[in-house]
Amino acid sequence: MNHFLISDRILKLSEIAMADIAPQFFEIDKVSQCNTEKVLAAFQRHRVSDTCFSGTTGYGYNDKGRETLDLLFADIMGMETALVRTGFVNGTHAITTALFASLRPGQTLLSVTGLPYDTLHGVIGISADYRGSFKDYRISYSQVELDKDGAPNLTAIEKELRNGEIGAVLVQRSRGYSSRRAVTVEEIGKVCEIVHSIDININVFVDNCYGEFTEEIEPGDVGADVIAGSLIKCPGGGIAPSGGYVAGRADLVEAAAYRLTAPGIGGECGASPEGYRLYFQGLFMAPHTTAQALKTAVFCARLLELMGYDTYPKYDAFRSDIVQAIQFNSKEQLERFCKGIQKGAPIDSFVTPVPSDMPGYDYPVIMAAGGFVQGATIELSADGPIREPYTAYLQGGLTFESGKLGIIIAAQELHP
């Protein structure tokens, strides 16, 4: 630690934190082992070889790497088929593609986890101050709030499903910029059960961002019809340079492919001249890398709790995503914490993050990230909206050792 001039107080608190979190690390390692076995078995089952790594040009017909990657994601995510493409520009793009594929004209989207993440507001055409009525909409939309304990309100969901022309139900697994906890896969299964018991034709769509490989099972294993996420989060293992995925029932994935490209073309085209090695390697590394991010989040929670800050989830809580929220007392504390995270990064550590306007947000956001892949939130990063309560949302950590250092440096920045 002498490289970073950490105070004795912060070092002592970090030692206490490490002793406290040993049971949580044991459980995280168990999940990582289980998911690594699942991924390895899928690689072997689908006969992955180095011929899958080669790039293609032009239309990309008969692309073995692309087709095998689709098979792997479908298998690992417990789904019938998948669409894994470098052409998805971010998670919101993949989610939007799957969302529109899940609905038909005149149908209503029902969100059962409250207001979706900010970057989806423009997709469904609502403002950030949504209160139940609006004029400028792009799709018919309604929502059900979570229970007080953060679980889906099954009674309210059932009532809404029986009273409306619902075409799809949206479950946002992670918290977004909110204080709620992540929804567990078991809870997603209960939503699927009640939705399909009322109408088997209503599609349950899960925004799976930040949640992949945090549990031993995925939403596809408990009845979700379609899921989507980003490859520069958990399933890319910190190695995939871009892209996203949609996985689910064959007809829904086909509809998503038609929206991504064009009807009649779908997923049959799409070259990747650079090849696919990084995507295969990233997926293979994903369970381990996700475990590193979870350990970093747990350590962050415990250290900041010992320093007197409110955190959610608490360090010893069950986790179904990699996001760790820390609530600060002022805008200045939020900015100092993000500055410290940037200082602890391997890339652009000399840069000072400042709040700024960002596409998809209605307020300034401060973002700290010094990753090898731009915007890769499986690498250590922290961001937060400049609004009360002043909360930083931390995620990632390619290795726990580097993630721990980043947290300690940020703690030192808070209390120099």
NUDO-738794 format. One record per residue (C-alpha): residue number from 1; residue in three letters; x, y, z. Coordinates in steps of 0.2 Angstrom, whole numbers. Example, Ala and Ser with C-alpha at 12.3 -4.5 7.8 and 13.67 -1.06 7.14 Angstrom:
% NUDO-738794
1,ALA,62,-22,39
2,SER,68,-5,36
This chain:
% NUDO-738794
1,MET,0,0,0
2,ASN,15,12,2
3,HIS,13,16,-17
4,PHE,-3,25,-13
5,LEU,0,33,4
6,ILE,-15,25,13
7,SER,-17,31,31
8,ASP,-15,19,45
9,ARG,-34,21,49
10,ILE,-40,15,32
11,LEU,-28,1,32
12,LYS,-34,-5,49
13,LEU,-52,-4,43
14,SER,-48,-14,28
15,GLU,-41,-28,38
16,ILE,-56,-28,49
17,ALA,-67,-29,33
18,MET,-57,-43,26
19,ALA,-59,-53,42
20,ASP,-78,-50,42
21,ILE,-82,-55,24
22,ALA,-74,-72,24
23,PRO,-90,-81,24
24,GLN,-97,-71,9
25,PHE,-82,-75,-1
26,PHE,-84,-94,3
27,GLU,-102,-93,-5
28,ILE,-96,-83,-20
29,ASP,-83,-96,-24
30,LYS,-96,-110,-23
31,VAL,-107,-101,-36
32,SER,-92,-97,-47
33,GLN,-87,-116,-46
34,CYS,-104,-121,-51
35,ASN,-105,-109,-66
36,THR,-88,-113,-72
37,GLU,-93,-131,-73
38,LYS,-109,-126,-83
39,VAL,-99,-116,-95
40,LEU,-85,-128,-97
41,ALA,-98,-142,-101
42,ALA,-107,-131,-114
43,PHE,-90,-128,-123
44,GLN,-87,-146,-124
45,ARG,-104,-151,-128
46,HIS,-104,-139,-143
47,ARG,-87,-144,-149
48,VAL,-79,-127,-148
49,SER,-62,-127,-158
50,ASP,-50,-114,-164
51,THR,-59,-114,-180
52,CYS,-73,-104,-171
53,PHE,-62,-90,-168
54,SER,-59,-85,-187
55,GLY,-67,-69,-193
56,THR,-79,-68,-208
57,THR,-82,-54,-221
58,GLY,-96,-48,-232
59,TYR,-113,-55,-227
60,GLY,-105,-68,-215
61,TYR,-115,-83,-221
62,ASN,-111,-100,-213
63,ASP,-101,-91,-199
64,LYS,-96,-105,-188
65,GLY,-90,-94,-174
66,ARG,-106,-84,-173
67,GLU,-117,-99,-174
68,THR,-108,-108,-160
69,LEU,-108,-93,-149
70,ASP,-127,-92,-151
71,LEU,-128,-111,-146
72,LEU,-117,-108,-131
73,PHE,-127,-93,-124
74,ALA,-143,-102,-127
75,ASP,-137,-118,-117
76,ILE,-129,-108,-103
77,MET,-144,-96,-101
78,GLY,-156,-111,-101
79,MET,-165,-105,-117
80,GLU,-170,-112,-133
81,THR,-159,-101,-144
82,ALA,-149,-85,-144
83,LEU,-143,-70,-154
84,VAL,-126,-64,-149
85,ARG,-120,-50,-159
86,THR,-106,-37,-160
87,GLY,-118,-25,-168
88,PHE,-127,-22,-152
89,VAL,-120,-5,-147
90,ASN,-124,-7,-128
91,GLY,-136,-16,-116
92,THR,-150,-4,-119
93,HIS,-149,-8,-138
94,ALA,-151,-27,-135
95,ILE,-164,-24,-122
96,THR,-174,-13,-134
97,THR,-173,-26,-148
98,ALA,-179,-40,-137
99,LEU,-193,-28,-129
100,PHE,-201,-24,-146
101,ALA,-199,-42,-151
102,SER,-210,-47,-136
103,LEU,-224,-35,-140
104,ARG,-237,-34,-154
105,PRO,-246,-18,-160
106,GLY,-259,-13,-147
107,GLN,-252,-23,-133
108,THR,-247,-16,-117
109,LEU,-230,-18,-108
110,LEU,-231,-21,-89
111,SER,-216,-17,-79
112,VAL,-217,-27,-63
113,THR,-201,-20,-55
114,GLY,-207,-1,-55
115,LEU,-200,12,-66
116,PRO,-186,5,-78
117,TYR,-168,11,-79
118,ASP,-166,28,-86
119,THR,-160,24,-103
120,LEU,-176,14,-107
121,HIS,-187,30,-103
122,GLY,-185,36,-121
123,VAL,-188,18,-128
124,ILE,-205,17,-119
125,GLY,-208,36,-121
126,ILE,-210,41,-103
127,SER,-202,55,-93
128,ALA,-192,52,-77
129,ASP,-206,59,-66
130,TYR,-219,46,-72
131,ARG,-234,45,-60
132,GLY,-246,34,-70
133,SER,-252,45,-84
134,PHE,-243,52,-99
135,LYS,-247,59,-117
136,ASP,-231,56,-126
137,TYR,-229,38,-127
138,ARG,-222,25,-140
139,ILE,-229,10,-133
140,SER,-243,7,-121
141,TYR,-236,5,-104
142,SER,-241,2,-86
143,GLN,-231,-3,-70
144,VAL,-233,-11,-53
145,GLU,-222,-6,-39
146,LEU,-212,-19,-29
147,ASP,-217,-24,-11
148,LYS,-209,-15,4
149,ASP,-196,-29,5
150,GLY,-191,-27,-13
151,ALA,-199,-42,-20
152,PRO,-212,-42,-35
153,ASN,-229,-39,-29
154,LEU,-238,-55,-35
155,THR,-255,-50,-29
156,ALA,-254,-33,-39
157,ILE,-246,-41,-54
158,GLU,-261,-54,-55
159,LYS,-274,-40,-53
160,GLU,-265,-30,-67
161,LEU,-264,-45,-79
162,ARG,-282,-49,-77
163,ASN,-288,-31,-80
164,GLY,-277,-26,-96
165,GLU,-272,-31,-113
166,ILE,-254,-36,-107
167,GLY,-243,-42,-121
168,ALA,-227,-43,-111
169,VAL,-221,-42,-93
170,LEU,-204,-33,-90
171,VAL,-193,-38,-75
172,GLN,-178,-28,-72
173,ARG,-166,-39,-62
174,SER,-154,-26,-56
175,ARG,-157,-10,-47
176,GLY,-153,4,-59
177,TYR,-151,21,-51
178,SER,-163,16,-36
179,SER,-161,10,-18
180,ARG,-171,-6,-21
181,ARG,-162,-23,-21
182,ALA,-159,-34,-36
183,VAL,-173,-46,-40
184,THR,-168,-64,-37
185,VAL,-169,-78,-50
186,GLU,-181,-87,-38
187,GLU,-192,-72,-37
188,ILE,-192,-70,-56
189,GLY,-198,-88,-57
190,LYS,-213,-84,-46
191,VAL,-217,-70,-58
192,CYS,-216,-82,-73
193,GLU,-227,-94,-64
194,ILE,-241,-82,-61
195,VAL,-240,-73,-78
196,HIS,-241,-90,-87
197,SER,-255,-97,-76
198,ILE,-265,-82,-82
199,ASP,-260,-82,-100
200,ILE,-247,-93,-108
201,ASN,-246,-80,-122
202,ILE,-240,-66,-111
203,ASN,-221,-65,-113
204,VAL,-210,-63,-98
205,PHE,-195,-52,-103
206,VAL,-180,-50,-91
207,ASP,-167,-37,-92
208,ASN,-153,-48,-86
209,CYS,-139,-34,-85
210,TYR,-127,-35,-71
211,GLY,-135,-52,-65
212,GLU,-127,-65,-76
213,PHE,-117,-79,-66
214,THR,-121,-71,-49
215,GLU,-132,-86,-45
216,GLU,-131,-104,-50
217,ILE,-146,-103,-61
218,GLU,-152,-90,-74
219,PRO,-170,-83,-78
220,GLY,-171,-95,-92
221,ASP,-170,-109,-80
222,VAL,-186,-103,-71
223,GLY,-198,-99,-86
224,ALA,-193,-83,-93
225,ASP,-197,-81,-111
226,VAL,-183,-70,-117
227,ILE,-168,-61,-108
228,ALA,-156,-48,-114
229,GLY,-139,-41,-108
230,SER,-123,-33,-113
231,LEU,-106,-42,-117
232,ILE,-96,-28,-109
233,LYS,-104,-33,-92
234,CYS,-104,-50,-84
235,PRO,-105,-62,-98
236,GLY,-90,-54,-108
237,GLY,-79,-58,-93
238,GLY,-70,-42,-95
239,ILE,-62,-48,-112
240,ALA,-76,-46,-125
241,PRO,-74,-29,-133
242,SER,-92,-25,-138
243,GLY,-109,-32,-141
244,GLY,-124,-39,-133
245,TYR,-136,-54,-133
246,VAL,-154,-59,-133
247,ALA,-159,-77,-128
248,GLY,-175,-85,-127
249,ARG,-189,-94,-136
250,ALA,-185,-96,-154
251,ASP,-199,-86,-161
252,LEU,-195,-71,-150
253,VAL,-176,-72,-154
254,GLU,-181,-73,-172
255,ALA,-191,-57,-170
256,ALA,-177,-48,-161
257,ALA,-165,-53,-175
258,TYR,-178,-46,-188
259,ARG,-178,-30,-179
260,LEU,-159,-29,-177
261,THR,-156,-32,-196
262,ALA,-172,-34,-207
263,PRO,-186,-46,-209
264,GLY,-181,-61,-219
265,ILE,-162,-59,-215
266,GLY,-163,-59,-196
267,GLY,-148,-68,-188
268,GLU,-142,-77,-204
269,CYS,-130,-62,-209
270,GLY,-117,-52,-199
271,ALA,-99,-54,-202
272,SER,-86,-51,-189
273,PRO,-69,-48,-198
274,GLU,-59,-47,-181
275,GLY,-65,-64,-176
276,TYR,-73,-71,-161
277,ARG,-59,-77,-149
278,LEU,-61,-63,-137
279,TYR,-80,-67,-135
280,PHE,-77,-86,-132
281,GLN,-63,-82,-120
282,GLY,-73,-69,-111
283,LEU,-88,-81,-109
284,PHE,-77,-94,-102
285,MET,-69,-82,-90
286,ALA,-86,-74,-85
287,PRO,-90,-85,-70
288,HIS,-73,-81,-62
289,THR,-73,-63,-67
290,THR,-91,-60,-60
291,ALA,-85,-68,-44
292,GLN,-71,-55,-43
293,ALA,-84,-41,-45
294,LEU,-95,-48,-32
295,LYS,-80,-50,-20
296,THR,-75,-32,-24
297,ALA,-93,-26,-20
298,VAL,-94,-35,-4
299,PHE,-77,-28,2
300,CYS,-83,-11,-3
301,ALA,-99,-12,7
302,ARG,-90,-18,23
303,LEU,-77,-5,22
304,LEU,-88,9,19
305,GLU,-100,3,32
306,LEU,-86,3,45
307,MET,-82,21,39
308,GLY,-100,26,44
309,TYR,-109,26,27
310,ASP,-125,18,22
311,THR,-123,4,9
312,TYR,-136,-7,0
313,PRO,-135,-21,-1
314,LYS,-126,-23,16
315,TYR,-110,-33,15
316,ASP,-118,-49,21
317,ALA,-134,-49,11
318,PHE,-139,-61,-3
319,ARG,-134,-54,-20
320,SER,-142,-56,-37
321,ASP,-132,-43,-46
322,ILE,-114,-35,-45
323,VAL,-120,-18,-41
324,GLN,-115,-10,-24
325,ALA,-123,7,-19
326,ILE,-116,19,-7
327,GLN,-125,34,0
328,PHE,-116,49,4
329,ASN,-120,65,13
330,SER,-116,77,0
331,LYS,-112,80,-19
332,GLU,-94,83,-14
333,GLN,-92,66,-5
334,LEU,-100,57,-21
335,GLU,-88,66,-32
336,ARG,-73,62,-21
337,PHE,-77,44,-20
338,CYS,-78,43,-39
339,LYS,-62,53,-40
340,GLY,-54,40,-29
341,ILE,-60,25,-40
342,GLN,-53,34,-55
343,LYS,-36,36,-46
344,GLY,-36,17,-43
345,ALA,-39,12,-61
346,PRO,-25,5,-73
347,ILE,-31,16,-87
348,ASP,-33,35,-86
349,SER,-29,36,-67
350,PHE,-23,53,-70
351,VAL,-40,59,-76
352,THR,-52,68,-64
353,PRO,-71,63,-67
354,VAL,-83,78,-67
355,PRO,-102,78,-68
356,SER,-109,80,-86
357,ASP,-124,77,-96
358,MET,-125,60,-103
359,PRO,-136,52,-117
360,GLY,-152,44,-110
361,TYR,-151,54,-93
362,ASP,-161,69,-88
363,TYR,-148,75,-76
364,PRO,-129,76,-74
365,VAL,-120,60,-70
366,ILE,-103,58,-64
367,MET,-94,42,-71
368,ALA,-77,35,-65
369,ALA,-70,21,-76
370,GLY,-52,17,-81
371,GLY,-55,1,-90
372,PHE,-47,-8,-105
373,VAL,-64,-8,-114
374,GLN,-73,8,-114
375,GLY,-88,8,-103
376,ALA,-86,-10,-97
377,THR,-94,-10,-81
378,ILE,-87,-28,-77
379,GLU,-71,-18,-74
380,LEU,-71,-7,-58
381,SER,-81,8,-61
382,ALA,-93,20,-51
383,ASP,-106,32,-56
384,GLY,-120,41,-49
385,PRO,-133,54,-54
386,ILE,-130,72,-46
387,ARG,-146,72,-37
388,GLU,-152,68,-19
389,PRO,-149,56,-11
390,TYR,-131,57,-17
391,THR,-127,39,-21
392,ALA,-113,30,-30
393,TYR,-116,14,-39
394,LEU,-101,4,-40
395,GLN,-98,-12,-51
396,GLY,-85,-23,-58
397,GLY,-67,-28,-53
398,LEU,-58,-39,-65
399,THR,-48,-45,-51
400,PHE,-52,-44,-32
401,GLU,-34,-38,-28
402,SER,-36,-23,-40
403,GLY,-54,-20,-35
404,LYS,-49,-20,-16
405,LEU,-35,-7,-20
406,GLY,-47,4,-30
407,ILE,-59,4,-15
408,ILE,-45,8,-2
409,ILE,-39,22,-13
410,ALA,-57,29,-15
411,ALA,-59,28,4
412,GLN,-43,37,7
413,GLU,-49,51,-5
414,LEU,-65,52,5
415,HIS,-55,55,21
416,PRO,-37,61,16
